[in-house]
Amino acid sequence: MPAADDLIRDLLALEGAFATEVASLASEGDIRAAQARFLGKKGRVSDLMKSLGSLPGPERPRVGEVANRVKQLIETETQKRLGALVDLARRRDLERVVDVTLPGREQPLGRLHILTQVRRELVDIFRELGFEVADGPQVETDFYNFEALAMPADHPARDAQDTFYVASAAGTPGVLLRTHTSSVQIRTMETRKPPIKIVAPGVVYRRDDDATHSPMFSQLELLVVEEGARMSDLKGVILHFVHRFFGPKLVIRFRASYFPFVEPGAEVDMQCCFCGGSGCRLCKQTGWIELGGSGMVDPRVFTACGIDPEKYTGYAFGFGIERMAMLRHGINDIKHYYEGDMRFLRQF
């Protein structure tokens, strides 16, 4: 059974042993490891203090006082050595020799993402015709995204396999990530009186994923509501867009198609800008490239928004911004836009 004097002697010996060991250490990690070997739960000081309980009661305070003093000295020596390392690093930093005549390291300048460039150019093209930009929320209700656009309850686009539905805090049913920016058109017609002439660029979401489709992508839709708006006006707007964005002398065609919110509705095709209509791989030898959907606004949509369909007519046109950039630059996979590969992005 160790006596109190023996424990005190051993504790003081540990203090000296730590001071000797830590003096030769040159990294913070080594110093912290040495501190743990002496003061950790399984450290050398803790091992000695296990014998404290076997001492007579009057002896324990004297040994405990020495143990506390030794612990404090080890902590102090640790901080002293760590501080010395910091001071040494600062001195070495000040002593560095810098050749101020060397040329600076060139930092590459940032650039706008290709999709941002294309979106801005598209908006500018339509601004030339007097359109203004409108915006709306990306989390929408069923009313603005589907119902007000005359989409029936059994329309396939309203299925959960095509649309991302989300749970709202208030438990409101029919909350979803918008599938098109047509919802912005509805909100605009609700709050403004005709004439209305807007473009609505923005991010939309659909359950679709392949080389030419992404669950998240960008759309640009335009809407005109005024007295006497005609299909020929729509054709003139689209033709101006095609000539400004893809090149002059290209022609367009309308193919009759069904969309719930326009009547009549049409798919818009553009003469292939790569082969001039003679047929190539990109247009699949047809000479035509599909641009998007269009048509005259269905009177039911006007009624849902509080606009008199007997007085006003309107037309709409929408397309994917990623698709326009793919057609213009010959990009074959929509995922290139989102992967952050600088080899791809630096080309634009």
C-alpha beads as a LAMMPS data file, in Angstrom:
LAMMPS data file: protein, C-alpha beads

348 atoms
347 bonds

1 atom types
1 bond types

-500.0 500.0 xlo xhi
-500.0 500.0 ylo yhi
-500.0 500.0 zlo zhi

Masses

1 110.0

Atoms # bond

1 1 1 0.000 0.000 0.000
2 1 1 1.681 3.252 -1.089
3 1 1 2.166 5.927 1.515
4 1 1 1.119 9.540 0.984
5 1 1 4.722 10.687 0.624
6 1 1 5.329 8.065 -2.068
7 1 1 2.322 9.258 -4.066
8 1 1 3.424 12.861 -3.766
9 1 1 6.916 11.967 -4.952
10 1 1 5.532 10.053 -7.939
11 1 1 3.203 12.931 -8.860
12 1 1 6.043 15.433 -8.810
13 1 1 8.121 13.049 -10.931
14 1 1 5.319 12.985 -13.534
15 1 1 5.383 16.763 -13.644
16 1 1 9.072 16.738 -14.500
17 1 1 8.669 13.907 -16.988
18 1 1 5.942 15.819 -18.847
19 1 1 8.023 19.010 -18.993
20 1 1 10.952 17.070 -20.438
21 1 1 8.832 15.211 -23.015
22 1 1 6.807 18.173 -24.226
23 1 1 9.859 20.396 -24.666
24 1 1 11.028 18.317 -27.641
25 1 1 7.657 18.149 -29.431
26 1 1 7.173 20.340 -32.520
27 1 1 3.540 19.877 -33.524
28 1 1 0.195 20.580 -31.926
29 1 1 -0.939 17.002 -32.457
30 1 1 2.061 15.563 -30.597
31 1 1 1.638 18.042 -27.739
32 1 1 -2.055 17.209 -27.365
33 1 1 -1.247 13.471 -27.414
34 1 1 1.341 13.917 -24.647
35 1 1 -1.161 15.875 -22.571
36 1 1 -3.674 13.030 -22.957
37 1 1 -1.081 10.431 -21.885
38 1 1 -0.589 12.295 -18.604
39 1 1 -4.025 13.826 -17.884
40 1 1 -6.438 11.623 -19.817
41 1 1 -8.915 9.298 -18.132
42 1 1 -6.400 6.506 -18.549
43 1 1 -3.373 8.797 -18.145
44 1 1 -0.465 8.387 -15.787
45 1 1 -1.751 10.937 -13.254
46 1 1 -5.152 9.221 -13.175
47 1 1 -3.473 5.848 -12.566
48 1 1 -1.660 7.229 -9.533
49 1 1 -4.803 8.841 -8.146
50 1 1 -6.530 5.445 -8.055
51 1 1 -4.473 4.757 -4.937
52 1 1 -5.855 7.822 -3.172
53 1 1 -8.763 5.855 -1.738
54 1 1 -6.444 3.497 0.143
55 1 1 -4.809 6.319 2.123
56 1 1 -5.916 7.261 5.622
57 1 1 -8.464 10.063 5.632
58 1 1 -6.175 12.789 7.087
59 1 1 -3.579 12.107 4.334
60 1 1 -5.900 12.417 1.358
61 1 1 -6.232 16.252 1.267
62 1 1 -2.454 16.698 1.196
63 1 1 -2.051 14.284 -1.721
64 1 1 -5.086 15.756 -3.527
65 1 1 -3.657 19.257 -3.266
66 1 1 -0.391 18.150 -4.852
67 1 1 -2.263 16.269 -7.583
68 1 1 -4.300 19.344 -8.481
69 1 1 -1.180 21.466 -8.600
70 1 1 0.557 18.962 -10.884
71 1 1 -2.474 18.883 -13.215
72 1 1 -2.503 22.674 -13.374
73 1 1 1.210 22.810 -14.124
74 1 1 0.843 20.264 -16.930
75 1 1 -2.056 22.320 -18.418
76 1 1 0.007 25.496 -18.156
77 1 1 3.026 23.889 -19.806
78 1 1 0.809 22.583 -22.600
79 1 1 -0.597 26.035 -23.361
80 1 1 2.876 27.505 -23.148
81 1 1 4.229 25.091 -25.744
82 1 1 1.230 25.603 -28.043
83 1 1 1.687 29.363 -27.794
84 1 1 5.355 28.981 -28.663
85 1 1 4.406 27.065 -31.813
86 1 1 2.032 29.850 -32.864
87 1 1 4.727 32.480 -32.297
88 1 1 7.220 30.424 -34.284
89 1 1 4.803 30.114 -37.214
90 1 1 4.227 33.873 -37.183
91 1 1 7.952 34.590 -37.197
92 1 1 8.535 32.197 -40.061
93 1 1 5.730 33.850 -41.999
94 1 1 7.305 37.262 -41.480
95 1 1 10.697 35.939 -42.512
96 1 1 9.457 34.647 -45.880
97 1 1 11.213 36.190 -48.839
98 1 1 8.723 37.386 -51.440
99 1 1 9.863 38.468 -54.859
100 1 1 7.564 41.424 -55.507
101 1 1 8.788 41.635 -59.113
102 1 1 7.119 38.329 -60.024
103 1 1 3.912 38.676 -62.071
104 1 1 0.694 38.045 -60.177
105 1 1 -1.242 34.830 -60.512
106 1 1 -4.072 35.348 -62.923
107 1 1 -7.493 34.653 -61.485
108 1 1 -10.066 33.500 -64.043
109 1 1 -13.043 35.801 -64.385
110 1 1 -16.492 34.438 -63.741
111 1 1 -18.988 34.136 -66.574
112 1 1 -22.737 33.838 -66.767
113 1 1 -24.040 30.283 -67.098
114 1 1 -25.090 29.373 -70.633
115 1 1 -28.747 29.098 -69.551
116 1 1 -28.638 32.558 -67.991
117 1 1 -27.113 33.958 -71.177
118 1 1 -29.804 32.361 -73.338
119 1 1 -32.653 33.401 -71.026
120 1 1 -31.520 37.020 -71.033
121 1 1 -31.145 37.050 -74.806
122 1 1 -34.613 35.568 -75.269
123 1 1 -36.186 38.125 -72.937
124 1 1 -34.438 40.937 -74.811
125 1 1 -35.804 39.633 -78.128
126 1 1 -39.377 39.763 -76.879
127 1 1 -38.822 43.117 -75.207
128 1 1 -38.124 44.464 -78.681
129 1 1 -41.785 43.745 -79.392
130 1 1 -43.045 45.451 -76.225
131 1 1 -43.311 42.445 -73.902
132 1 1 -42.602 42.876 -70.195
133 1 1 -41.343 40.201 -67.778
134 1 1 -43.725 38.648 -65.232
135 1 1 -42.838 36.280 -62.400
136 1 1 -44.644 33.984 -59.973
137 1 1 -44.056 31.351 -57.242
138 1 1 -42.531 27.970 -58.047
139 1 1 -44.712 26.249 -55.430
140 1 1 -48.228 26.525 -56.781
141 1 1 -51.766 25.355 -56.099
142 1 1 -53.797 23.068 -58.300
143 1 1 -56.033 25.991 -59.264
144 1 1 -53.317 28.140 -60.847
145 1 1 -51.380 25.233 -62.354
146 1 1 -54.258 23.162 -63.739
147 1 1 -57.838 24.146 -62.967
148 1 1 -57.760 27.745 -64.226
149 1 1 -56.092 26.452 -67.401
150 1 1 -59.155 24.327 -68.182
151 1 1 -57.343 21.042 -67.500
152 1 1 -59.916 18.399 -66.511
153 1 1 -59.527 16.434 -63.286
154 1 1 -58.598 13.280 -65.221
155 1 1 -55.889 14.958 -67.324
156 1 1 -52.691 12.817 -67.274
157 1 1 -50.525 15.821 -66.306
158 1 1 -52.341 15.978 -62.961
159 1 1 -51.233 12.462 -61.989
160 1 1 -48.579 12.045 -59.304
161 1 1 -46.461 10.115 -61.838
162 1 1 -46.044 13.336 -63.853
163 1 1 -46.228 16.102 -61.210
164 1 1 -44.343 16.718 -57.963
165 1 1 -46.959 17.222 -55.244
166 1 1 -45.831 18.612 -51.898
167 1 1 -47.399 18.664 -48.430
168 1 1 -48.290 22.157 -47.228
169 1 1 -47.965 23.308 -43.605
170 1 1 -51.709 23.964 -43.409
171 1 1 -52.546 20.635 -45.002
172 1 1 -54.017 22.312 -48.085
173 1 1 -54.561 19.711 -50.834
174 1 1 -53.263 20.209 -54.341
175 1 1 -49.994 22.002 -53.546
176 1 1 -47.333 21.226 -56.119
177 1 1 -44.172 22.348 -57.899
178 1 1 -45.365 24.182 -60.991
179 1 1 -45.154 22.172 -64.189
180 1 1 -45.144 25.236 -66.471
181 1 1 -45.017 29.009 -66.185
182 1 1 -48.589 29.241 -67.470
183 1 1 -49.507 29.721 -63.816
184 1 1 -47.834 33.145 -64.050
185 1 1 -50.175 33.984 -66.907
186 1 1 -53.207 33.132 -64.742
187 1 1 -51.945 35.231 -61.835
188 1 1 -51.283 38.144 -64.187
189 1 1 -54.742 37.982 -65.758
190 1 1 -56.303 37.823 -62.283
191 1 1 -54.632 41.019 -61.103
192 1 1 -54.365 43.134 -64.265
193 1 1 -56.791 44.406 -66.824
194 1 1 -56.107 44.006 -70.565
195 1 1 -54.192 44.847 -72.618
196 1 1 -51.622 42.347 -71.289
197 1 1 -48.351 41.558 -73.025
198 1 1 -45.937 39.493 -70.915
199 1 1 -43.205 36.877 -71.061
200 1 1 -42.814 34.541 -68.094
201 1 1 -39.394 32.857 -67.865
202 1 1 -38.757 30.542 -64.936
203 1 1 -37.915 27.133 -63.507
204 1 1 -40.513 24.359 -63.721
205 1 1 -40.631 20.738 -62.519
206 1 1 -41.862 17.488 -64.067
207 1 1 -41.268 13.803 -63.416
208 1 1 -39.259 13.269 -66.575
209 1 1 -35.608 12.305 -66.960
210 1 1 -33.648 11.344 -70.080
211 1 1 -31.084 12.842 -72.477
212 1 1 -33.442 15.641 -73.582
213 1 1 -35.578 16.007 -70.421
214 1 1 -34.799 16.908 -66.820
215 1 1 -36.973 16.873 -63.656
216 1 1 -36.094 20.569 -63.314
217 1 1 -35.782 22.822 -66.342
218 1 1 -36.527 26.356 -67.542
219 1 1 -39.427 27.578 -69.629
220 1 1 -40.356 30.838 -71.285
221 1 1 -43.997 31.489 -72.074
222 1 1 -45.580 34.561 -73.594
223 1 1 -49.130 35.827 -73.352
224 1 1 -50.973 38.585 -75.172
225 1 1 -54.524 39.612 -74.229
226 1 1 -56.140 42.505 -76.080
227 1 1 -59.015 43.393 -78.316
228 1 1 -58.613 41.840 -81.749
229 1 1 -55.585 39.608 -81.077
230 1 1 -55.271 37.132 -83.954
231 1 1 -53.432 33.948 -84.873
232 1 1 -51.548 35.907 -87.522
233 1 1 -50.161 38.159 -84.752
234 1 1 -48.890 35.055 -82.965
235 1 1 -47.201 33.883 -86.150
236 1 1 -45.470 37.260 -86.553
237 1 1 -44.140 37.155 -82.979
238 1 1 -42.786 33.609 -83.373
239 1 1 -41.227 34.416 -86.734
240 1 1 -39.468 37.444 -85.216
241 1 1 -38.141 35.234 -82.403
242 1 1 -36.855 32.569 -84.824
243 1 1 -35.135 35.102 -87.090
244 1 1 -33.484 36.910 -84.182
245 1 1 -32.377 33.841 -82.229
246 1 1 -31.638 31.210 -84.884
247 1 1 -31.041 33.238 -88.023
248 1 1 -32.841 35.095 -90.832
249 1 1 -34.728 33.478 -93.700
250 1 1 -35.798 30.438 -91.650
251 1 1 -39.479 29.616 -91.972
252 1 1 -41.948 28.185 -89.485
253 1 1 -45.052 26.049 -89.734
254 1 1 -48.028 25.337 -87.498
255 1 1 -49.297 21.793 -86.930
256 1 1 -52.753 21.478 -85.401
257 1 1 -52.498 20.105 -81.864
258 1 1 -54.615 19.936 -78.709
259 1 1 -53.852 21.839 -75.518
260 1 1 -56.634 22.298 -72.925
261 1 1 -55.998 26.032 -72.469
262 1 1 -55.873 27.140 -76.114
263 1 1 -58.332 26.796 -78.998
264 1 1 -57.217 26.434 -81.693
265 1 1 -53.879 24.991 -80.605
266 1 1 -50.783 24.272 -82.652
267 1 1 -47.289 22.855 -82.386
268 1 1 -44.711 25.206 -83.898
269 1 1 -41.927 23.789 -86.067
270 1 1 -38.915 25.684 -87.374
271 1 1 -36.984 24.969 -90.538
272 1 1 -33.816 23.183 -89.417
273 1 1 -31.160 25.811 -88.736
274 1 1 -28.340 23.305 -89.372
275 1 1 -29.279 21.916 -92.782
276 1 1 -31.636 24.637 -93.989
277 1 1 -34.427 22.109 -94.427
278 1 1 -32.601 19.574 -96.600
279 1 1 -32.497 16.961 -93.834
280 1 1 -29.783 16.037 -91.327
281 1 1 -29.160 13.987 -88.209
282 1 1 -30.394 16.703 -85.829
283 1 1 -33.752 17.112 -87.586
284 1 1 -33.968 13.345 -88.224
285 1 1 -33.943 13.944 -91.969
286 1 1 -37.302 15.799 -91.833
287 1 1 -35.958 19.312 -92.363
288 1 1 -38.031 20.571 -89.392
289 1 1 -37.373 21.055 -85.667
290 1 1 -40.122 21.318 -83.070
291 1 1 -40.041 24.518 -80.996
292 1 1 -43.062 24.434 -78.673
293 1 1 -46.807 24.746 -78.248
294 1 1 -48.999 27.722 -79.077
295 1 1 -52.531 28.819 -79.744
296 1 1 -55.370 31.228 -79.042
297 1 1 -56.346 31.428 -75.359
298 1 1 -59.464 29.359 -74.614
299 1 1 -62.411 31.542 -73.508
300 1 1 -62.806 29.310 -70.422
301 1 1 -59.419 30.531 -69.205
302 1 1 -60.545 34.150 -69.560
303 1 1 -63.719 33.370 -67.622
304 1 1 -61.736 31.747 -64.766
305 1 1 -59.605 34.908 -64.517
306 1 1 -62.475 37.403 -64.682
307 1 1 -61.785 38.641 -68.243
308 1 1 -64.652 39.097 -70.676
309 1 1 -64.113 36.549 -73.519
310 1 1 -66.624 38.384 -75.687
311 1 1 -64.476 41.525 -75.657
312 1 1 -60.919 40.207 -75.559
313 1 1 -58.923 37.549 -77.371
314 1 1 -55.390 36.412 -76.738
315 1 1 -52.602 34.086 -77.795
316 1 1 -49.853 32.190 -75.994
317 1 1 -46.605 30.451 -76.913
318 1 1 -44.228 28.456 -74.725
319 1 1 -40.963 26.544 -75.040
320 1 1 -38.054 25.163 -73.020
321 1 1 -35.034 27.428 -72.633
322 1 1 -32.678 24.445 -72.378
323 1 1 -34.068 23.123 -75.655
324 1 1 -33.470 26.433 -77.409
325 1 1 -29.856 26.440 -76.216
326 1 1 -29.433 22.800 -77.288
327 1 1 -30.741 23.553 -80.766
328 1 1 -28.620 26.643 -81.173
329 1 1 -25.342 25.134 -79.940
330 1 1 -25.777 21.480 -80.899
331 1 1 -25.800 20.183 -77.302
332 1 1 -26.930 16.551 -77.141
333 1 1 -27.610 16.033 -73.412
334 1 1 -29.588 18.350 -71.142
335 1 1 -27.640 17.136 -68.081
336 1 1 -24.526 18.991 -69.259
337 1 1 -26.147 22.209 -68.040
338 1 1 -26.339 21.027 -64.431
339 1 1 -23.246 18.890 -63.883
340 1 1 -20.882 21.823 -63.306
341 1 1 -18.249 20.464 -65.688
342 1 1 -16.020 23.459 -66.462
343 1 1 -14.852 21.872 -69.720
344 1 1 -18.419 22.210 -70.977
345 1 1 -19.239 25.582 -69.404
346 1 1 -16.059 27.315 -70.635
347 1 1 -17.244 26.874 -74.235
348 1 1 -19.895 29.520 -73.644

Bonds

1 1 1 2
2 1 2 3
3 1 3 4
4 1 4 5
5 1 5 6
6 1 6 7
7 1 7 8
8 1 8 9
9 1 9 10
10 1 10 11
11 1 11 12
12 1 12 13
13 1 13 14
14 1 14 15
15 1 15 16
16 1 16 17
17 1 17 18
18 1 18 19
19 1 19 20
20 1 20 21
21 1 21 22
22 1 22 23
23 1 23 24
24 1 24 25
25 1 25 26
26 1 26 27
27 1 27 28
28 1 28 29
29 1 29 30
30 1 30 31
31 1 31 32
32 1 32 33
33 1 33 34
34 1 34 35
35 1 35 36
36 1 36 37
37 1 37 38
38 1 38 39
39 1 39 40
40 1 40 41
41 1 41 42
42 1 42 43
43 1 43 44
44 1 44 45
45 1 45 46
46 1 46 47
47 1 47 48
48 1 48 49
49 1 49 50
50 1 50 51
51 1 51 52
52 1 52 53
53 1 53 54
54 1 54 55
55 1 55 56
56 1 56 57
57 1 57 58
58 1 58 59
59 1 59 60
60 1 60 61
61 1 61 62
62 1 62 63
63 1 63 64
64 1 64 65
65 1 65 66
66 1 66 67
67 1 67 68
68 1 68 69
69 1 69 70
70 1 70 71
71 1 71 72
72 1 72 73
73 1 73 74
74 1 74 75
75 1 75 76
76 1 76 77
77 1 77 78
78 1 78 79
79 1 79 80
80 1 80 81
81 1 81 82
82 1 82 83
83 1 83 84
84 1 84 85
85 1 85 86
86 1 86 87
87 1 87 88
88 1 88 89
89 1 89 90
90 1 90 91
91 1 91 92
92 1 92 93
93 1 93 94
94 1 94 95
95 1 95 96
96 1 96 97
97 1 97 98
98 1 98 99
99 1 99 100
100 1 100 101
101 1 101 102
102 1 102 103
103 1 103 104
104 1 104 105
105 1 105 106
106 1 106 107
107 1 107 108
108 1 108 109
109 1 109 110
110 1 110 111
111 1 111 112
112 1 112 113
113 1 113 114
114 1 114 115
115 1 115 116
116 1 116 117
117 1 117 118
118 1 118 119
119 1 119 120
120 1 120 121
121 1 121 122
122 1 122 123
123 1 123 124
124 1 124 125
125 1 125 126
126 1 126 127
127 1 127 128
128 1 128 129
129 1 129 130
130 1 130 131
131 1 131 132
132 1 132 133
133 1 133 134
134 1 134 135
135 1 135 136
136 1 136 137
137 1 137 138
138 1 138 139
139 1 139 140
140 1 140 141
141 1 141 142
142 1 142 143
143 1 143 144
144 1 144 145
145 1 145 146
146 1 146 147
147 1 147 148
148 1 148 149
149 1 149 150
150 1 150 151
151 1 151 152
152 1 152 153
153 1 153 154
154 1 154 155
155 1 155 156
156 1 156 157
157 1 157 158
158 1 158 159
159 1 159 160
160 1 160 161
161 1 161 162
162 1 162 163
163 1 163 164
164 1 164 165
165 1 165 166
166 1 166 167
167 1 167 168
168 1 168 169
169 1 169 170
170 1 170 171
171 1 171 172
172 1 172 173
173 1 173 174
174 1 174 175
175 1 175 176
176 1 176 177
177 1 177 178
178 1 178 179
179 1 179 180
180 1 180 181
181 1 181 182
182 1 182 183
183 1 183 184
184 1 184 185
185 1 185 186
186 1 186 187
187 1 187 188
188 1 188 189
189 1 189 190
190 1 190 191
191 1 191 192
192 1 192 193
193 1 193 194
194 1 194 195
195 1 195 196
196 1 196 197
197 1 197 198
198 1 198 199
199 1 199 200
200 1 200 201
201 1 201 202
202 1 202 203
203 1 203 204
204 1 204 205
205 1 205 206
206 1 206 207
207 1 207 208
208 1 208 209
209 1 209 210
210 1 210 211
211 1 211 212
212 1 212 213
213 1 213 214
214 1 214 215
215 1 215 216
216 1 216 217
217 1 217 218
218 1 218 219
219 1 219 220
220 1 220 221
221 1 221 222
222 1 222 223
223 1 223 224
224 1 224 225
225 1 225 226
226 1 226 227
227 1 227 228
228 1 228 229
229 1 229 230
230 1 230 231
231 1 231 232
232 1 232 233
233 1 233 234
234 1 234 235
235 1 235 236
236 1 236 237
237 1 237 238
238 1 238 239
239 1 239 240
240 1 240 241
241 1 241 242
242 1 242 243
243 1 243 244
244 1 244 245
245 1 245 246
246 1 246 247
247 1 247 248
248 1 248 249
249 1 249 250
250 1 250 251
251 1 251 252
252 1 252 253
253 1 253 254
254 1 254 255
255 1 255 256
256 1 256 257
257 1 257 258
258 1 258 259
259 1 259 260
260 1 260 261
261 1 261 262
262 1 262 263
263 1 263 264
264 1 264 265
265 1 265 266
266 1 266 267
267 1 267 268
268 1 268 269
269 1 269 270
270 1 270 271
271 1 271 272
272 1 272 273
273 1 273 274
274 1 274 275
275 1 275 276
276 1 276 277
277 1 277 278
278 1 278 279
279 1 279 280
280 1 280 281
281 1 281 282
282 1 282 283
283 1 283 284
284 1 284 285
285 1 285 286
286 1 286 287
287 1 287 288
288 1 288 289
289 1 289 290
290 1 290 291
291 1 291 292
292 1 292 293
293 1 293 294
294 1 294 295
295 1 295 296
296 1 296 297
297 1 297 298
298 1 298 299
299 1 299 300
300 1 300 301
301 1 301 302
302 1 302 303
303 1 303 304
304 1 304 305
305 1 305 306
306 1 306 307
307 1 307 308
308 1 308 309
309 1 309 310
310 1 310 311
311 1 311 312
312 1 312 313
313 1 313 314
314 1 314 315
315 1 315 316
316 1 316 317
317 1 317 318
318 1 318 319
319 1 319 320
320 1 320 321
321 1 321 322
322 1 322 323
323 1 323 324
324 1 324 325
325 1 325 326
326 1 326 327
327 1 327 328
328 1 328 329
329 1 329 330
330 1 330 331
331 1 331 332
332 1 332 333
333 1 333 334
334 1 334 335
335 1 335 336
336 1 336 337
337 1 337 338
338 1 338 339
339 1 339 340
340 1 340 341
341 1 341 342
342 1 342 343
343 1 343 344
344 1 344 345
345 1 345 346
346 1 346 347
347 1 347 348
